[in-house]
Amino acid sequence: MKKSALYFMPDISGFTNFVQSTDIEHSKHIVSELLEKLIDSDIIGLQIAEIEGDALFMYTLNIPSFSTIIAQSQKMLEAFTYEIEKYETQRICQCGACMSASNLKLKFVVHYGEIAFMRVKHIVKPYGTDVIKTHRLLKNSIPSNQYLLISSELAEFYKINFDEELAFEESKEEYDLGLAKYFYKNFIKPKIETPKLANQLTQKPKTPPNLEYSTILNAKIVNAFNIITDFSMRALWYKLVDKLLYDELRINRIGMRHNCISGSSIYKVDTLGSKEDNGQLVYGEKTEDIEYLKTYSYYMSLNSISPNEIHLQAEVFFDFSTEEIRIQNQVQNMIKNAWQDSFERLSKLISHMRIEAIENEFKIN
């Protein structure tokens, strides 16, 4: 007995150029985050047949109403846009991938047709001409990179007159499978209210820092900033913790939380953010979990003196939750000694790290 299915395929526009021209390590994290947001936005029970780099090939045997398809596309676009805009408002990393993520767009191809399945070992996948046609429809001459495409078969199934009822345009393409007619509608970028954390979280405490360190280093500002913000390099210089626990598949950005292990203690740390003001880059972190302290935070500020010379400043802020002077002195001395060592290690790491190695790792554009 023949079965019919709705084929649903969201595809990220600009993916090829994004991958080819930016850091592959961060670009893959960005794309995986975006695809996860699309999957989490499913409201019609879509099955994932394949994750195809920049696209999700999905289907369902339970055909929803046409209005639900529109709502599904809109919901995914909103989730996608929300995530993209967070790379603008909460971005930490200065690499090409993170800085150009906002150029990515989203398009949808929706088709109706027959479905069969093939099994290879334990893997079961949709099979047939309509599977091929769904993919072919991605290759079209639509003058936009963010749209919803409806195949003529789907339009016929719903018996919709697109010319009269909806703001869709009609077009056609010649493929190896023959002539394919379709209808499309440009998707305008939705207005999204992203969390405005950048200004809020980069504001330093109004009190003078408890500790302050400053030096001039021979380094490029972006290279130095990437060393400071990269969790995987933190153990090379930051001596207040023994180990960092964080999601290695996520890129550090404003509002992101990681765990620090110090001895037998584990405390949660929030990324405060970065900002760029007249060439200055600022990164900070904050926690309220350190014993005897209400809050503890630090800010690293970098200013470019010349293309290969920077001014690095560290400011450390904390206030006590105990009034015992003896404990206050012990804690302050511990933090001071750790930061003296940390700042010296960081300065050496930035100065001695080969610029070529950093550039190869991050592929700074």
HELIX and SHEET records of a PDB file:
HELIX    1   1 PHE A   15  SER A   21  1                                   7    
HELIX    2   2 ILE A   24  ASP A   40  1                                  17    
HELIX    3   3 PHE A   66  THR A   89  1                                  24    
HELIX    4   4 GLY A   96  SER A  100  1                                   5    
HELIX    5   5 ALA A  101  ASN A  103  5                                   3    
HELIX    6   6 THR A  129  ARG A  136  1                                   8    
HELIX    7   7 SER A  152  TYR A  158  1                                   7    
HELIX    8   8 PHE A  162  GLU A  165  1                                   4    
HELIX    9   9 LEU A  197  LEU A  201  1                                   5    
HELIX   10  10 ILE A  221  THR A  229  1                                   9    
HELIX   11  11 PHE A  231  LEU A  236  5                                   6    
HELIX   12  12 ILE A  325  HIS A  352  1                                  28    
HELIX   13  13 ILE A  355  PHE A  362  1                                   8    
SHEET    1   A 5 GLN A  47  ILE A  51  0                                        
SHEET    2   A 5 LEU A  56  THR A  60 -1                                        
SHEET    3   A 5 LYS A   3  SER A  13 -1                                        
SHEET    4   A 5 LYS A 105  VAL A 120 -1                                        
SHEET    5   A 5 ILE A 123  TYR A 127 -1                                        
SHEET    1   B 7 GLN A  47  ILE A  51  0                                        
SHEET    2   B 7 LEU A  56  THR A  60 -1                                        
SHEET    3   B 7 LYS A   3  SER A  13 -1                                        
SHEET    4   B 7 LYS A 105  VAL A 120 -1                                        
SHEET    5   B 7 TYR A 147  SER A 151  1                                        
SHEET    6   B 7 GLY A 178  ASN A 186 -1                                        
SHEET    7   B 7 GLU A 169  TYR A 175 -1                                        
SHEET    1   C 7 LEU A 211  LEU A 217  0                                        
SHEET    2   C 7 GLU A 309  PHE A 320 -1                                        
SHEET    3   C 7 LEU A 293  SER A 306 -1                                        
SHEET    4   C 7 GLN A 280  THR A 287 -1                                        
SHEET    5   C 7 SER A 265  GLY A 273 -1                                        
SHEET    6   C 7 ARG A 257  SER A 262 -1                                        
SHEET    7   C 7 LYS A 243  LEU A 245 -1                                        
SHEET    1   D 5 LEU A 211  LEU A 217  0                                        
SHEET    2   D 5 GLU A 309  PHE A 320 -1                                        
SHEET    3   D 5 LEU A 293  SER A 306 -1                                        
SHEET    4   D 5 GLN A 280  THR A 287 -1                                        
SHEET    5   D 5 GLU A 276  ASP A 277 -1                                        
END                                                                             
